[in-house]
Amino acid sequence: MAEKRSSLSKAGELVYHFEDKLTLWEYFVYGFQQLLVMDSVFALPVILGHAFHLPAAQIAYLIQATLIGAGVTTLLQSAVLLRLPVAQGIGAAATVVAISLAALKFNLATVSLAFVFSMLIILFLLAPIIPSKESRKSILEVLLILIKQPQVYGVLITLIGISLIGAAFSLINAGGYKPLYNIGSLITVTMILALIFIFRRGILRFGAILIGILVGAIYSYAVHIMSTQEIIEAPLIALPRIWPWGLESIQWNLVSAGLVPILIASLMLPTEAIGVYYTVGALDNVTITDERVRKGILGETLGSLVSLLFGSLSTTTYAQNVGAIAVTRVGARRVFTATGILLIILGLL
């Protein structure tokens, strides 16, 4: 078994290891490549915004807040607390429970506040504070052991997938049948699928979704169903705002009702993240200790609070970026620090 593990390790050995230092140009190129893998930070805010019937300007701000929240958390995890090559972004579990509550007439301010409360519960009551005895586990660690059971986690993941598919179909149906719009959608989807199936690696595979959206946008501009006038008139730099939804819009009578499902979703985020920690550690034969896991979950919680205060939802570690490391064999964690910086810059534009 040991010989087999050793041969597998050599077969997928990294070109750049976790602590390797690269040039500034390499940090930018590889960091941008990892950013292109993070399609969820662009797609999920749009789905979320439509679920809450937000106007276009607020959906644009939601994307901005998500990018900044993802960037701050990625910086925190790659450079300070976890110190592994990981990227953070808005969590699918958080998005799905928010969409479900939107269908029950919750507004986004109320859902965001309930997420803040759930993060504070995790941080102060269930948090992975280092126990006085190594054998003793925190309440959060015990809960994560229960959630990680295949019977529980498998059902939760399945429900997340079904909910996201339902949200996507509702977006399609909301548009009605408009030939020019539908042709644009067909071009976009076809381009994305073609790039994914034709290319197995490289920038065209990793950036398939963003490239497909760009091609669809060019078509939309050419047939005059998209205007750039508002973009031209908008300021180049837009600073984020702390709690942009305002306290007056919070449905205080619904906050407690949404807290239980939101707390369950919030517990799923670190559960998913821990699995990613062990996966990425195996790429460079790095042992993931309990202390490191606790620091990682602390980073997840603090980063989520930052993201929520800017107006987005809770974040989690993205598994697709680990897959990109396995393909590119670039595992330097400072590359992900560059990704975090690029995410923040994009969020300010």
C-alpha positions in Angstrom: 0.0 0.0 0.0 2.8 2.4 0.9 4.6 1.7 -2.4 1.3 2.3 -4.3 0.7 5.6 -2.5 4.3 6.7 -3.2 4.0 6.0 -7.0 0.7 7.9 -7.1 2.3 10.8 -5.4 5.2 10.9 -7.9 2.8 10.6 -10.8 0.9 13.7 -9.8 3.8 15.6 -8.2 3.4 19.3 -8.1 5.7 21.6 -10.2 5.3 24.4 -7.6 4.8 23.3 -4.0 2.8 25.0 -1.3 5.6 27.2 0.0 7.4 27.9 -3.3 8.0 31.5 -4.3 7.3 32.6 -7.9 7.8 35.8 -9.9 5.1 38.5 -9.7 4.1 37.8 -13.3 3.6 34.1 -12.5 1.5 35.0 -9.5 -0.7 37.1 -11.7 -1.1 34.6 -14.5 -1.7 31.5 -12.3 -3.8 33.6 -9.9 -6.0 34.7 -12.7 -6.3 31.2 -14.0 -7.6 30.1 -10.6 -10.1 33.0 -10.7 -11.5 31.7 -14.0 -12.3 28.4 -12.3 -14.5 30.2 -9.8 -17.6 30.5 -12.0 -19.9 30.3 -8.9 -18.9 33.7 -7.7 -20.4 35.1 -10.9 -23.3 32.8 -11.4 -24.7 32.3 -7.9 -25.3 36.0 -7.1 -27.3 36.4 -10.3 -29.5 33.4 -9.4 -29.8 34.8 -5.9 -30.7 38.3 -7.1 -33.5 37.0 -9.4 -34.9 34.8 -6.6 -35.3 37.9 -4.4 -36.6 40.0 -7.4 -33.8 42.5 -7.0 -33.4 45.2 -9.7 -30.5 45.1 -12.1 -28.5 47.6 -10.1 -28.8 45.6 -6.9 -27.8 42.4 -8.6 -24.7 44.1 -9.9 -23.9 45.2 -6.4 -24.5 41.7 -5.1 -21.9 40.4 -7.6 -19.5 43.2 -6.4 -20.1 42.3 -2.8 -19.6 38.6 -3.5 -16.3 39.2 -5.3 -15.0 41.4 -2.5 -16.1 38.9 0.2 -14.5 36.0 -1.7 -11.3 38.0 -2.1 -11.0 38.9 1.5 -11.7 35.4 2.7 -9.3 33.9 0.1 -6.6 36.3 1.4 -7.3 35.3 5.0 -7.2 31.6 4.4 -4.2 31.4 2.0 -1.9 33.9 3.7 -2.9 34.1 7.4 -4.9 31.3 9.1 -5.2 28.1 7.0 -2.1 28.8 4.9 -3.1 26.4 2.2 -3.6 27.0 -1.6 -7.4 27.4 -1.4 -9.9 29.8 -2.8 -13.2 30.9 -1.2 -16.5 32.0 -2.7 -20.2 32.1 -2.0 -21.5 28.7 -0.8 -24.1 26.7 -2.8 -25.7 25.5 0.5 -26.1 29.1 1.6 -27.5 30.1 -1.8 -30.0 27.3 -1.8 -31.5 28.0 1.6 -31.7 31.7 0.7 -33.6 30.9 -2.5 -36.0 28.7 -0.5 -36.6 31.5 2.0 -37.1 33.9 -0.8 -40.0 31.7 -2.0 -41.5 32.1 1.5 -41.4 36.0 1.1 -38.3 36.6 3.1 -36.3 39.5 1.8 -32.5 39.4 1.4 -31.8 41.8 4.4 -33.6 39.4 6.7 -31.9 36.3 5.3 -28.5 38.0 5.6 -29.1 39.0 9.2 -30.1 35.4 10.1 -26.8 34.3 8.4 -24.9 36.8 10.6 -26.5 35.4 13.7 -25.7 31.8 12.6 -22.1 32.7 12.1 -21.9 34.3 15.5 -23.4 31.2 17.0 -20.7 29.1 15.3 -18.0 31.5 16.3 -18.8 31.9 20.0 -20.9 28.8 20.9 -19.9 26.0 18.6 -16.5 27.4 17.4 -13.4 25.2 16.9 -11.6 26.8 19.8 -8.6 24.6 20.7 -9.6 22.4 23.6 -7.6 22.1 26.8 -7.2 18.4 26.1 -6.3 17.1 22.7 -8.8 14.2 23.0 -11.7 16.6 23.6 -13.6 17.9 20.6 -15.5 21.1 20.3 -19.3 21.1 19.8 -18.8 22.1 16.2 -16.5 19.2 15.5 -19.0 16.7 16.9 -21.8 18.2 14.8 -19.5 18.0 11.7 -18.9 14.3 12.3 -22.7 13.7 12.3 -23.3 15.8 9.2 -20.5 14.1 7.3 -22.3 10.7 7.5 -23.1 9.7 3.8 -26.8 9.2 4.6 -27.0 12.8 5.8 -24.6 14.6 3.6 -25.6 12.8 0.4 -29.3 13.8 0.9 -28.3 17.4 1.6 -26.1 17.6 -1.5 -28.9 16.1 -3.6 -31.4 18.7 -2.3 -28.9 21.5 -3.1 -28.6 20.3 -6.7 -32.4 19.9 -7.2 -32.9 23.4 -5.7 -30.3 25.1 -8.0 -31.8 23.3 -11.1 -35.3 24.6 -10.1 -34.0 28.1 -9.7 -32.3 28.0 -13.1 -35.5 26.8 -14.8 -37.5 29.5 -13.1 -35.1 32.1 -14.6 -35.5 30.6 -18.0 -39.3 30.6 -17.8 -39.4 34.2 -16.5 -37.9 35.4 -19.7 -40.7 34.1 -21.9 -40.0 33.3 -25.6 -38.0 36.0 -27.4 -36.2 34.7 -30.4 -33.1 37.0 -30.2 -32.7 36.4 -26.5 -33.1 32.7 -26.8 -30.6 32.5 -29.7 -28.1 34.4 -27.4 -28.7 31.9 -24.6 -28.2 29.0 -27.0 -24.9 30.5 -28.3 -23.7 31.0 -24.7 -24.6 27.5 -23.5 -23.2 25.8 -26.7 -19.9 27.7 -26.4 -19.6 26.7 -22.7 -20.3 23.0 -23.4 -18.0 22.9 -26.5 -15.1 24.3 -24.5 -15.7 21.9 -21.6 -15.9 18.8 -23.9 -13.1 19.7 -26.3 -10.5 21.0 -23.9 -9.4 18.9 -20.9 -7.0 21.5 -19.4 -5.7 25.0 -19.9 -7.3 28.4 -19.9 -10.0 27.5 -22.4 -11.3 24.7 -20.2 -11.0 26.6 -16.9 -12.5 29.8 -18.3 -15.3 28.1 -20.3 -18.2 29.7 -18.5 -16.7 33.2 -18.6 -15.7 32.8 -22.2 -19.1 31.6 -23.1 -20.7 34.5 -21.4 -18.4 36.9 -23.2 -19.4 35.4 -26.6 -23.0 35.6 -25.7 -22.5 39.3 -24.6 -20.9 40.1 -28.0 -23.8 38.6 -29.8 -26.3 40.5 -27.6 -24.5 43.8 -28.3 -24.4 43.1 -32.0 -28.2 42.5 -32.3 -28.9 45.5 -30.0 -30.5 43.7 -27.1 -27.7 44.9 -24.8 -26.6 48.4 -24.3 -23.3 49.6 -22.8 -24.5 53.1 -22.1 -25.0 52.6 -18.4 -21.6 51.0 -18.1 -20.0 54.0 -19.8 -21.8 56.5 -17.5 -21.0 54.6 -14.3 -18.0 55.5 -12.3 -14.9 53.4 -12.8 -14.4 52.6 -9.1 -17.3 51.6 -6.8 -16.6 51.2 -3.2 -18.5 48.6 -1.2 -20.9 49.6 1.6 -21.3 48.1 5.0 -24.8 46.5 5.3 -26.2 48.0 2.1 -29.7 46.7 2.6 -30.5 49.0 5.6 -31.9 48.1 9.0 -35.3 49.4 8.1 -35.8 46.7 5.5 -35.3 43.8 8.0 -38.4 41.7 8.7 -37.6 41.2 12.4 -40.6 38.8 12.9 -39.1 36.4 10.4 -35.4 36.4 11.5 -35.9 33.7 14.1 -38.0 31.6 11.7 -35.2 31.5 9.2 -32.4 30.9 11.7 -32.7 27.1 12.0 -32.5 26.2 8.3 -29.8 28.8 7.9 -27.8 27.4 10.8 -28.0 23.9 9.2 -26.7 25.4 5.9 -24.0 27.2 7.8 -22.8 24.0 9.3 -22.6 22.4 5.9 -20.1 25.0 4.7 -17.3 24.0 7.0 -18.1 20.3 6.5 -17.5 20.7 2.8 -14.4 22.9 3.5 -12.7 20.3 5.7 -13.0 17.7 3.0 -11.2 20.1 0.6 -8.5 20.7 3.2 -7.6 17.1 3.3 -7.8 16.8 -0.5 -5.5 19.7 -1.1 -3.1 18.5 1.6 -2.7 15.2 -0.1 -1.5 16.9 -3.3 1.7 17.9 -1.6 1.9 15.3 1.1 1.1 17.8 3.8 -0.5 16.4 7.0 -3.7 18.4 7.9 -3.7 18.5 11.7 -6.7 19.2 14.0 -5.2 22.6 14.9 -5.0 23.5 11.2 -8.6 22.5 10.6 -9.7 24.6 13.6 -7.8 27.6 12.1 -9.4 26.9 8.7 -12.9 26.8 10.1 -12.2 30.0 12.1 -11.2 31.6 8.8 -14.3 30.3 7.1 -16.5 31.9 9.8 -14.6 35.2 10.0 -14.6 35.5 6.2 -18.3 34.7 6.0 -19.0 37.6 8.4 -17.0 40.0 6.3 -18.9 38.8 3.2 -22.2 39.2 4.9 -21.5 42.7 6.1 -20.7 43.8 2.6 -24.0 42.4 1.4 -23.2 38.9 0.1 -23.8 35.5 1.7 -21.5 33.1 3.6 -18.5 31.8 1.8 -16.8 28.3 1.7 -13.7 26.7 0.2 -14.1 25.8 -3.5 -13.3 22.2 -4.5 -12.9 23.1 -8.2 -9.8 25.1 -7.5 -8.2 22.0 -6.0 -9.0 20.2 -9.2 -7.2 23.0 -11.1 -4.1 22.5 -8.9 -4.1 18.7 -9.8 -4.3 19.6 -13.5 -1.8 22.5 -13.6 0.4 21.2 -10.8 0.8 24.7 -9.5 0.2 24.5 -5.8 2.0 27.6 -4.4 -0.4 29.1 -1.8 0.8 32.6 -2.7 -0.8 32.1 -6.1 -4.2 32.0 -4.3 -3.2 35.1 -2.3 -2.9 36.8 -5.8 -6.3 35.3 -6.7 -7.8 37.0 -3.6 -6.2 40.3 -4.6 -7.6 40.0 -8.1 -11.1 39.2 -6.7 -11.0 42.4 -4.6 -9.9 44.5 -7.6 -12.7 43.1 -9.7 -15.2 43.8 -7.0 -14.1 47.5 -6.9 -14.6 48.0 -10.7 
